[in-house]
Each structure stands twice: as structure tokens, then as C-alpha cells.
Amino acid sequence: MSEQKLRHRHAVFLPLFLFTLTLSAFPHTVEQAKAKLTSLLGESQFGEPFVLEDGTYGVVQQGGVLSVEKGISLEKGSVVLGKEGLFEVVVGDTALSGLSGSVHIIRGSKNFTVSALTTPVLVRSKTERVLIPVGYQWQHVLGESLPALKDGYREWSDARSFRLLPEHFIRESLTKLQRAEFEGNGSGSILAFGPSSSRMDQFNALTVLMPNEDIWMLASLHPQFRAQAWSLPTGEYSTEAQLVRLIAFPYLDGSSETVEEFAMDRWSESVQEAALSVELPEKFIERFFHTHFPLVAQMRERGYPERADLLATHLRLLLEAWRTELPPELTDILSELQRDQNVTLHPEKPAETVVEKLATPVIVALDPEEVRKRAYSLLQDTAALFTLETTVEPGEGNTARIQDVLFGGTHEDRKVSFTLDVEKKMVSEVELEKKSYPFHLEWSAFLEWMKK
């Protein structure tokens, strides 16, 4: 008869301030937890749905062993489980986190496989992380270290590649969960929203929880929270967390929910900014392109032409920004994309009847001397150094062209020229060390770049 380890833990995997938001009631003894699970599973009915007191529900497949003594740990076999809120499952020395959704996990003798059914899954293995998009699967060798950025962009990105889940697999896994999910609903938890919850409720909760890096990463790919996550300002997150989030985001065809164009815009801008913070930025952009370009054809084949065009356009824009530095084979692909007239940044949609025309925001044109004054003020606030060659000339649309100003970097002063929109606080047309960078940056991100 299959062994069954089902014990309870008294700790949660969140900081104390987040724990205070958890509403679940936990059993007070190990015996209570075991009795709860035994009443649902029964030794002769191994594989029946189970529900833990913290709201986690699922089904352990025949031959599987799930321990709940110190957190939820899959010791062998497979389990499909979920929860409304944040949850964590341990497989060997690897922790898997999900957010308001379900996941399928298989642990073999050498490998383990994670299938993100309706929630993205954050994998934490020693010091490295992987973020698995909804509708995708990832496999890894038990106990094996994940490549880090220092091991090279190819090795790092290859270790974070995913396989699309067949629709029938997702459907069958979710069918197994239906009974357990029905019994498990009602246990309050972090980010557990009912049908009546408004988008403002979700936005307010995310604003409070976003300092938690894991929640930020999961919410950024979660169909339910993605729009709110990408509309919030980027916080003080580690470079590794930001890059893991960026490489996983374009896998947009794993769920049927509409992809927000502004989120894709933010992704593209974030990739540009990230490239400036790493060594060999051209190689970084090249690897991002090679990783994500195959998704364009995959999305079209799966019936998502607008998503395919949106991704293709942003990949094209990434290549355009670094075109002079990329190898010939990539510039050839760029030329092909530019010839594709169907690829547009914002795909056309059928005309709709306009019931009420919204007011268009009014942009006030500043006086040229006011533009110059504001530009000087922003530069002086950052302790920029002016030389005999430094000039600040007002241009069109509240912009000033700033030539040959010095910023103190980590190792040396950096002379740079750029265009600054003093109203929007956006930087463009950067010229640094005889290289041109045509993309746009927020003023704060530009200053961070200058410090490196």
C-alpha cells in the first residue's frame, strides 16, 4: 500500500507584515491536520481530493507521497494542487510558489517537472530563480544548480526556456481539481479575491504587497493581476529578479486572456533599460531576440495573430535600437520584419460607434527660456558637471538638447549628450562614448545608468 505523509506546519512563507493579512484558520496540532486529510483521502482511496486547513486543495496521484509536516513537500510521485492566494510547495532543495491558481508537479528519481496550469510558478533553487508562464512546462534535474548570468546569456536563457502545455493536459488536470477546489474555497488568504472584488480592490492590495519581490514577479505574469502589476512603478528589485521577469513575460499564448498593449510597451522599455545595466548589452538583446522570436509563429498557429504582431513589432524595435551592433544574421531578420506590412505596434481594430468622446489631455507648450531653466534645474539637482563645451538649447515640444555634460560614474566621469523632455522627464537620443542610443528612458532610469 502506498505510503502517505500528511502533516501540518505552523509557518508561512511570507514576511510578518504580509502574514497579518492572512485570514486562514490553521489546525492546532499535527493530529488534527492528519485527521482532516485522512477523512478526505482514506488509505483505500489514495488519489481522492484533499483540502488543507490553509485553503490549499489538490489530488495526490497514486504512488505519490506528499508531506505537510514542514510546509508542503512533494517527496515522490505527482500532485495537482492550487489555492486562492499565495502558496508554496517544496521539491527537494527547490521551492515552487504560485498565486491564486493551480499547478501540476511530478517528482521522479532524477528530474522534476512543473506545469503552470492557471498561475505562473516561481522556482527558487539556491540563489537562482525561474518564472514559468501560465500554460507552460519546465523541467529540471534534482539538486542541479541553475546557470547564473555570469555563466553567459545563452546558458542563462536556455535554462529558462519552456514547453507549451497541450490543452487536453490542462483540461484533464483541472477536471481532477474541481471537487477539491469546491471544498477548499472560502479560506481567506493573501490576494484571495472573490467574484465581487473590484479591480480597485486588487490594485490597492497589490500596491501594499508589491515590495515582496516574489509577489511582484508572479503578479506580473498572472492573467488576473498582470494589468495592475505593470501599471505600478518598478520598485527596488534585484537585477536578477527583473531579468527573470522580462524573459518570461512574452510567453503570452499560454492563456486565452487578452494581453494589455501598455504592458507590452512597458516590457519593451524595461528590456531596453535592463540592457544598459548588464555587460555586453548587444549580446543581451541578441539573446532576448533569439529566445522570443519563435513565439511569433507559434502564436499565429494557435490563433493569436494580434499577439504575434504585437510581439514581433516590439522585437523589431529592440533590434532597431541596437542595429549597428548586431551580427549580419540578425540585421537580415530585422529587414524581413520591416518588410512585413502586417506588423504594427497597435494592430487595427474594427471601427466602433463612439457614444461619448473623452476629453484629450492638454499639453502646455512652455516658453523656450522656461524649458532651458527647467533643464538646468534638473541637471543641477543631480550634481551634473558643466564644462566649457556644455550647451543647453531648447527644442520642440518642451525638450532641450543637452550637449557634453559630465556625470560621475563608478569608475570615471562620463561625458554624454541627450534630449530631455522637461515636462515628461523623459530622455532620448543619447550619445555616449561615440555610440548612439535612440530609445526613450525615464529621467530616474537615465541617472541610474550614468552612475554605473
ABEGO torsion letter per residue (X at the ends): XBBBBBBBBABBABBAAAAAABABBBBABAAAAAAAAAAAAEAAABGBBBBBAAGBBEBBBBGBBBBAABEBBBABEBBBBBBBEBBBBBBEABBBBBBGEBBBBBBBAABBBBBBAABBBBBBBEABBBBBBBGBBBBBBBGBBBBBAAAEAAAAAAAABBBBBBAAAAAAAAAAAAAAAAAABGBBBBGBBBAABBAAAAAAAAAAAAABAAAAAAAAABAAAAAAAAABBBBBBBAAAAAAAAAAAABAAABABBBBAAAAAAAAAAAAAAAAABBGAAAAAAAAAAAAAAAAAAAAAAGBAAAAAAAAAAAAAAAAAAAAABBAAAAAAAAAAAABAABBABBBBBBBBBABBBBBBBBBBBBAAAAAAAAAAAAAAAGBBBBAABBBBBBBGGBBBBBGBBBBBAABBBBBBBBBBAAAGBBBGBBBGGBBBABBBBAAAAAAAAAX
